[in-house]
Amino acid sequence: MNIDRSLWKNRSRGFERLNKKRDNRRVIQVLKDLEHATRAEKNVMPYLLECCKAYATVGEMTRVFKEVFGEFKEPSIF
């Protein structure tokens, strides 16, 4: 896949600005809350919304789920 380099640089700068602008302590806290809710088998949607409001990235939220559940590996069946 060939990604336009100018688009890539523009996105990269956008993420850098976002990371400087957001309250990282809040992001860490809402991600911890998401992890606790996930482990307690609660409805995680309200916690995901709080993560979004705090500008947590999809990758950061996904990482929480991977830590709790692991990563799915499709079995190889022949």
Buried (B, 14 or more C-beta within 10 A) or exposed (E): EEEEEEEEEEEEEEEEEEEEEBEEEBBEEBBEBBBEBBEEEEEBEEBBEBBEEBBBBEEBBEBBBEEBEEEEEEEEEE
